Every structure is written in structure tokens, then in C-alpha cells.
């Protein structure tokens, strides 16, 4: 049963529940899919952030106390240069600076704050708002907030992901308390070590050295002090951002050319030939670890097919690095038809699939022939086994929200010489 934001407010009155209209979702998506981002990860990040910002501002405008008393800095048209690299949106309300940080994850056990919002002095805020977005049920809830001082003193810093992680127990869950506290609790300015003074020549060399590197790699591989200098400067951040866009446009031309050749011939698997990122199941399991190997070995449906190919796919959801294993099994031809089995599994470290992941079988004309949707606590989902004649095309599609991965197949027999 899907509850409305009003009903959810009665159950969790301390949280702020806001309804997401289809118009708001559509507007946010149309803005994020423009040619303003270098990759799907950045586009999804922009979508969630714009949706949070737009929904929250609509809520503020309905309250006369806040009408025309907010400021977005940098301005809305400059936010793509932030969302390309970092999750979060700065917003000043009645002189108090906030950073709005959305997530579409189902778990809210921890609040994840990117390092940039905490350790770059010109980017810091007094408060950081944690929002959970549920696109399928159409709501957004602000479930907690933390001050800059709290994050500095109590959060765990994850150097691998460059985020501060604060447990739910440490957050202020009643947003009304935060609104009151900001007027009575003095804000102590944090002390920062000064950023290094990098010469223009050095920065130009730094940009030239990374001219072919994507935005995610730049963030993780550049020393933070140098990264902070680049991001805190509007001039250098825009240069870096435009560089990533230019690099993406060059790559997209290559990908369009390569996409003409990315139809996977399943008949080649019967000859132990795997292409286009597909591997034998054993090869991929050896890369992923023992726990997955045990999981797959116990699956009787898989044991009944002769050849199993697997591919690691990434839906790039909210910078969460959600990866899955798409598994396709094929048995040799019987009565002129091949038998095919398809499953979708989480990767090692995730026991369950996120809910509302869709796995679809499409005909050569793009019609949906089968569909399977994950529920809460599904270890995997699968399509009903189907049979196909030689020289037949079909596609598999994995969908979550507005993100789609599509794989095209053909059963093309070898011709004897």
C-alpha cells in the first residue's frame, strides 16, 4: 500500500514530507538530460538535486515568512558546473546558509556529505539537510539535518569516497527544532587551513594533464588541496567543467560509431567466444568473489542451461555506484530453437536488489514481451525461460527510474565453409 505524504506526516510528524508531482519530475528530468553533463552519473545527480531544490523552493514560497527571502549561490544557471562533480545544492534562507543533499537510496541509516561542502571554506554551510527521494511513490522527505560543527566533530570521514558519514542518531530529526535553533544558538566560524596558492601556470598544466580524464576520476585522483582550489574558483571550475563536456562529446562520437557493432551474437557463446563486455559466468564470478559464486552455484535454473554469459552493468544511480550482474544462459538448438534464460543479480556486498528494478525482454520491433520487477528483499529477478529461432533479434533492458541500460542480441548461426 502506497501512503500519501499527508498520511506519512501523521506517522513521522518530525520529518518534512513533500509531494513530487509528475510535472516536477518531468521538468527536472528535461533540464538534466540537456547537453550540460558529461555522463549519466552527473545527469542523475543533477536530476535529483534540481528536483529537491525545486520542490523545496515551492514549499518555501507557500509560506509567507520565507517569500522572496532565499538566494541560490552560485546562480541556477551555474549549478551544472557544481553538479557535474559534487552532490548537493547551496541555498541561503533568511541569511542562514544550507546545503541540500538528496539521495534516492531506500536506507537512511547514515547521512553522506561530500567532503567539498565541509572542507572548502567558501562552500561550507551552517546546516546540511538530508533528503530521501522516492520517485515511484512520489514523495520527498527531509529526514534530518546536521550543523557544520556536528559533521566536523562527530562524522566519520571515508577517504575512499571522499564523504563524511554521520549516523542517523546524530542528526536533528525534527526540522522545526532546527528552524528555532538557528535563531538562538550562535554559529561558531570554523577554522580552516589556507588553500595553497597555485600559480596560473601550474593550474594550466594541471588542466592540460587531465584533459582526457572524466569528472569522477578527477575528483578522486586529484589531491584535495588542489581540487579545492579548482572548485572554489568560478573561473577554474568552469574551465574544468567545459573540459569534461568537450571530452564527453568526443567520446560520444566514438560510442555512436561503436554502437553499430554492439549487437551480441549468442551463437558465438556456443563456440566459447564472448565479446562486447560479456564474459563466461566463471570468469566474472572469479572477479567478484566467493559469496556470489556460492549464490550462483545453488541456482538450479542456471544449472539447466549449457552456456552462461554474464556482464557487469552500472545504472549509475545518485553516484551510488550501483552495479548488477546481467546473466544470460543459452542451450544448443533443439527442434530448431535455442532455449534462453535471463536473470539480474546484485553484485558482491549487496544481498538484495533495490526495489522497482525492471528487467524487460523486447522484440526486434521494441515491443515488450516479458517484464519482471524487483520487490523489497529480492535476491534476484528473472524472466520466464523462452525459446528463439536462429536469425532472430531481441533486446534486454534494465530500468530504474529514468535510467536505462539496453543490450541487443542476435542468434546468428555460423556458416560452414
URHU-V953664 format. One record per residue. N is the residue number from 1. RES is the residue in three letters. PSI is psi as a letter, one per 30 degrees, with the letter a starting at -180 (* if undefined). OMEGA is omega in radians with two decimals (* if undefined). BURIAL is # if it has 24 or more other ideal C-beta (glycine too) atoms within 12 Angstrom, else .. Layout:
n:res:psi:omega:burial
N:RES:PSI:OMEGA:BURIAL
N:RES:PSI:OMEGA:BURIAL
This chain:
n:res:psi:omega:burial
1:UNK:k:3.13:.
2:UNK:k:-3.13:.
3:UNK:k:3.11:.
4:UNK:l:3.07:.
5:UNK:e:3.12:#
6:UNK:e:3.12:.
7:UNK:e:3.12:.
8:UNK:e:3.10:#
9:UNK:e:3.12:.
10:UNK:e:-3.14:.
11:UNK:e:-3.14:.
12:UNK:i:-3.04:.
13:UNK:f:-3.11:.
14:UNK:f:-3.14:.
15:UNK:l:3.08:#
16:UNK:j:-3.09:#
17:UNK:k:3.14:#
18:UNK:k:-3.14:#
19:UNK:k:3.07:#
20:UNK:j:3.12:#
21:UNK:l:3.08:.
22:UNK:e:3.12:.
23:UNK:e:3.11:.
24:UNK:e:3.13:#
25:UNK:e:-3.12:#
26:UNK:e:3.14:.
27:UNK:e:3.13:.
28:UNK:e:-3.11:#
29:UNK:e:-3.14:#
30:UNK:e:3.09:.
31:UNK:e:-3.07:#
32:UNK:f:-3.11:#
33:UNK:g:3.01:.
34:UNK:l:-3.07:.
35:UNK:h:-3.11:.
36:UNK:f:-3.04:#
37:UNK:l:-3.00:#
38:UNK:f:-3.06:#
39:UNK:l:-3.13:#
40:UNK:e:3.12:#
41:UNK:e:-3.14:#
42:UNK:e:3.13:#
43:UNK:e:3.13:#
44:UNK:e:3.08:#
45:UNK:e:3.13:#
46:UNK:e:3.12:#
47:UNK:e:-3.12:#
48:UNK:e:-3.12:#
49:UNK:e:3.12:#
50:UNK:e:3.13:#
51:UNK:e:3.10:#
52:UNK:e:-3.09:#
53:UNK:e:-3.08:#
54:UNK:e:3.14:#
55:UNK:e:-3.13:#
56:UNK:e:3.11:#
57:UNK:e:3.08:#
58:UNK:e:3.10:#
59:UNK:e:-3.13:#
60:UNK:e:-3.09:#
61:UNK:f:3.11:.
62:UNK:f:3.12:.
63:UNK:j:-3.07:.
64:UNK:f:-3.14:.
65:UNK:f:-3.07:.
66:UNK:g:-3.03:.
67:UNK:k:3.11:.
68:UNK:g:-3.13:.
69:UNK:h:3.11:.
70:UNK:l:-3.13:#
71:UNK:k:3.06:.
72:UNK:k:3.13:#
73:UNK:j:0.13:.
74:UNK:l:-3.11:#
75:UNK:l:-3.03:.
76:UNK:e:-3.10:#
77:UNK:f:3.12:.
78:UNK:f:-3.12:.
79:UNK:f:3.08:#
80:UNK:e:3.12:#
81:UNK:f:3.03:#
82:UNK:e:-3.07:#
83:UNK:f:3.04:#
84:UNK:e:-3.03:#
85:UNK:e:-2.93:#
86:UNK:k:3.05:#
87:UNK:k:3.10:#
88:UNK:l:-3.13:#
89:UNK:k:3.11:#
90:UNK:k:-3.13:#
91:UNK:k:3.11:#
92:UNK:k:-3.12:.
93:UNK:j:-3.14:#
94:UNK:h:3.09:.
95:UNK:f:3.12:.
96:UNK:k:-3.10:#
97:UNK:k:3.10:#
98:UNK:l:2.90:#
99:UNK:k:3.12:#
100:UNK:k:-3.08:#
101:UNK:j:-3.10:#
102:UNK:l:3.02:#
103:UNK:k:3.07:#
104:UNK:g:3.12:#
105:UNK:k:-3.13:#
106:UNK:f:-3.12:#
107:UNK:k:3.07:.
108:UNK:h:-3.14:#
109:UNK:f:-3.13:.
110:UNK:l:3.06:#
111:UNK:k:-3.09:#
112:UNK:j:-3.10:#
113:UNK:j:3.11:#
114:UNK:k:-3.06:#
115:UNK:e:-3.07:#
116:UNK:e:-3.10:#
117:UNK:f:-3.09:#
118:UNK:e:-2.96:#
119:UNK:f:3.00:#
120:UNK:j:-2.96:#
121:UNK:e:-3.11:.
122:UNK:f:3.14:.
123:UNK:f:-3.04:#
124:UNK:l:3.12:#
125:UNK:l:3.06:#
126:UNK:e:-3.13:#
127:UNK:l:3.13:#
128:UNK:k:-3.08:#
129:UNK:k:3.12:#
130:UNK:k:3.13:#
131:UNK:k:3.02:#
132:UNK:k:-3.12:#
133:UNK:k:3.06:#
134:UNK:j:-3.07:#
135:UNK:e:-3.08:#
136:UNK:e:-3.12:#
137:UNK:f:2.99:#
138:UNK:h:3.09:#
139:UNK:l:3.04:#
140:UNK:k:3.06:#
141:UNK:k:2.98:#
142:UNK:j:-2.95:#
143:UNK:f:3.12:#
144:UNK:l:3.04:#
145:UNK:l:3.14:#
146:UNK:k:3.07:#
147:UNK:l:3.09:#
148:UNK:e:3.14:#
149:UNK:e:3.09:#
150:UNK:e:-3.11:#
151:UNK:e:3.14:#
152:UNK:e:-3.02:#
153:UNK:e:-2.96:.
154:UNK:f:-3.07:.
155:UNK:l:3.04:#
156:UNK:k:3.13:.
157:UNK:k:3.10:.
158:UNK:j:-3.07:.
159:UNK:f:3.13:.
160:UNK:e:-3.12:.
161:UNK:f:-3.12:.
162:UNK:h:3.09:#
163:UNK:l:2.95:#
164:UNK:k:-3.09:#
165:UNK:j:-3.11:#
166:UNK:k:-3.11:#
167:UNK:l:-3.10:.
168:UNK:e:-3.10:.
169:UNK:f:-3.10:.
170:UNK:f:-3.05:#
171:UNK:l:2.92:#
172:UNK:j:-3.08:#
173:UNK:f:3.12:#
174:UNK:j:-3.07:.
175:UNK:e:3.12:#
176:UNK:e:3.09:.
177:UNK:e:3.12:.
178:UNK:e:-3.14:#
179:UNK:e:3.14:#
180:UNK:e:-3.05:.
181:UNK:e:-3.07:.
182:UNK:f:3.14:#
183:UNK:f:-3.04:.
184:UNK:f:-3.14:.
185:UNK:j:-3.13:.
186:UNK:k:-3.13:.
187:UNK:k:3.11:.
188:UNK:k:3.12:.
189:UNK:k:3.12:.
190:UNK:l:3.12:.
191:UNK:k:-3.13:.
192:UNK:k:2.96:.
193:UNK:k:-3.12:.
194:UNK:k:3.08:.
195:UNK:k:3.11:.
196:UNK:k:3.07:.
197:UNK:j:-3.11:.
198:UNK:k:3.14:.
199:UNK:l:3.10:.
200:UNK:e:3.13:.
201:UNK:e:-3.13:.
202:UNK:e:-3.14:.
203:UNK:e:3.10:#
204:UNK:e:3.10:.
205:UNK:e:3.13:.
206:UNK:e:3.11:#
207:UNK:e:-3.14:#
208:UNK:e:-3.13:.
209:UNK:e:-3.09:.
210:UNK:g:-3.02:#
211:UNK:f:-3.13:.
212:UNK:g:-3.09:.
213:UNK:k:-3.13:.
214:UNK:l:-3.01:#
215:UNK:e:-3.13:#
216:UNK:e:3.13:#
217:UNK:e:3.11:.
218:UNK:e:-3.09:#
219:UNK:e:-3.04:#
220:UNK:f:-3.01:#
221:UNK:f:3.12:.
222:UNK:k:3.07:#
223:UNK:k:-2.96:.
224:UNK:e:-3.11:#
225:UNK:e:3.11:.
226:UNK:e:3.11:#
227:UNK:e:3.14:#
228:UNK:e:3.10:#
229:UNK:e:-3.12:#
230:UNK:e:-3.06:#
231:UNK:e:-3.07:#
232:UNK:f:3.09:#
233:UNK:k:3.11:#
234:UNK:e:-3.11:.
235:UNK:e:-3.05:.
236:UNK:e:3.10:#
237:UNK:e:3.11:#
238:UNK:e:3.09:#
239:UNK:e:-3.14:#
240:UNK:e:3.14:#
241:UNK:e:3.12:#
242:UNK:e:3.10:#
243:UNK:e:3.11:#
244:UNK:e:3.12:#
245:UNK:e:-3.14:#
246:UNK:e:3.11:.
247:UNK:e:3.13:#
248:UNK:e:-3.14:#
249:UNK:e:3.09:.
250:UNK:e:-3.14:.
251:UNK:e:-3.10:.
252:UNK:e:3.09:.
253:UNK:e:3.09:.
254:UNK:e:-3.12:.
255:UNK:e:3.10:.
256:UNK:e:3.11:.
257:UNK:e:-3.11:.
258:UNK:f:-3.07:.
259:UNK:f:3.10:.
260:UNK:f:-3.05:.
261:UNK:g:-3.04:.
262:UNK:g:3.04:.
263:UNK:k:-3.05:#
264:UNK:k:3.12:#
265:UNK:j:-3.09:#
266:UNK:f:3.14:#
267:UNK:f:3.10:#
268:UNK:f:3.14:.
269:UNK:e:3.12:#
270:UNK:f:3.05:#
271:UNK:g:3.12:.
272:UNK:h:3.10:.
273:UNK:j:-3.09:.
274:UNK:k:-3.11:#
275:UNK:l:3.05:.
276:UNK:h:3.10:#
277:UNK:g:3.10:.
278:UNK:k:3.13:#
279:UNK:l:2.94:#
280:UNK:l:-3.12:.
281:UNK:e:-3.13:#
282:UNK:e:3.14:.
283:UNK:e:-3.11:.
284:UNK:e:3.13:#
285:UNK:e:3.09:#
286:UNK:e:3.10:.
287:UNK:e:-2.99:.
288:UNK:f:3.06:#
289:UNK:l:-2.99:.
290:UNK:e:-3.04:.
291:UNK:e:3.09:.
292:UNK:e:3.14:#
293:UNK:e:3.11:.
294:UNK:e:-3.12:.
295:UNK:e:-3.11:#
296:UNK:e:-3.10:#
297:UNK:f:-3.08:.
298:UNK:f:-3.06:.
299:UNK:j:-3.07:#
300:UNK:e:3.14:.
301:UNK:e:3.12:.
302:UNK:e:-3.10:#
303:UNK:f:-3.10:.
304:UNK:f:3.11:.
305:UNK:k:-2.99:#
306:UNK:e:-3.05:.
307:UNK:k:-3.10:#
308:UNK:k:3.06:#
309:UNK:k:-3.09:#
310:UNK:k:3.14:#
311:UNK:k:3.08:#
312:UNK:k:3.14:#
313:UNK:l:-3.04:#
314:UNK:j:3.10:#
315:UNK:f:3.02:#
316:UNK:h:-3.06:#
317:UNK:j:3.00:#
318:UNK:h:-3.13:#
319:UNK:g:-3.07:#
320:UNK:f:3.10:#
321:UNK:h:3.12:.
322:UNK:j:3.12:#
323:UNK:k:-3.12:#
324:UNK:l:3.03:#
325:UNK:j:3.02:#
326:UNK:k:-3.02:#
327:UNK:k:3.10:#
328:UNK:k:3.09:#
329:UNK:k:3.14:#
330:UNK:k:3.06:#
331:UNK:k:-3.12:#
332:UNK:l:-3.02:.
333:UNK:k:3.00:.
334:UNK:k:-3.10:.
335:UNK:h:3.08:.
336:UNK:g:-3.14:.
337:UNK:k:3.06:.
338:UNK:k:3.09:#
339:UNK:k:-3.02:#
340:UNK:k:3.12:#
341:UNK:k:-3.10:#
342:UNK:k:3.09:#
343:UNK:l:3.04:#
344:UNK:k:-3.08:#
345:UNK:l:2.96:#
346:UNK:l:3.09:#
347:UNK:l:-3.11:#
348:UNK:k:-3.09:.
349:UNK:f:3.08:.
350:UNK:k:-3.11:#
351:UNK:e:-3.05:.
352:UNK:l:2.96:#
353:UNK:k:2.96:#
354:UNK:l:3.12:#
355:UNK:l:3.07:.
356:UNK:g:2.92:#
357:UNK:k:-3.11:#
358:UNK:k:3.03:#
359:UNK:j:-3.04:#
360:UNK:k:2.98:#
361:UNK:k:-3.11:#
362:UNK:k:3.05:#
363:UNK:l:3.12:.
364:UNK:f:3.09:.
365:UNK:g:3.11:.
366:UNK:g:3.12:.
367:UNK:k:3.13:.
368:UNK:j:3.14:.
369:UNK:e:3.11:#
370:UNK:l:3.08:#
371:UNK:k:3.05:.
372:UNK:k:-3.07:#
373:UNK:k:-3.13:.
374:UNK:k:3.03:#
375:UNK:a:3.04:.
376:UNK:k:3.05:.
377:UNK:g:2.98:.
378:UNK:k:3.09:#
379:UNK:e:3.06:.
380:UNK:l:3.01:#
381:UNK:l:-3.12:#
382:UNK:l:3.01:#
383:UNK:l:3.02:#
384:UNK:k:3.14:.
385:UNK:k:-3.13:.
386:UNK:l:3.14:#
387:UNK:k:-3.06:.
388:UNK:k:3.07:#
389:UNK:l:3.04:.
390:UNK:l:-3.12:.
391:UNK:g:3.12:.
392:UNK:k:3.05:#
393:UNK:k:2.95:#
394:UNK:l:-3.14:#
395:UNK:l:2.99:#
396:UNK:k:-3.13:#
397:UNK:k:3.04:#
398:UNK:k:-3.02:#
399:UNK:k:2.94:#
400:UNK:j:-3.09:#
401:UNK:b:-3.12:#
402:UNK:g:-3.10:#
403:UNK:k:-3.07:#
404:UNK:k:2.97:#
405:UNK:k:-3.11:#
406:UNK:k:3.10:#
407:UNK:k:-3.11:#
408:UNK:k:-3.09:#
409:UNK:l:2.98:#
410:UNK:l:3.07:#
411:UNK:i:-3.08:#
412:UNK:j:-3.10:.
413:UNK:l:3.07:.
414:UNK:k:3.11:.
415:UNK:k:-3.10:.
416:UNK:k:3.11:.
417:UNK:*:*:.
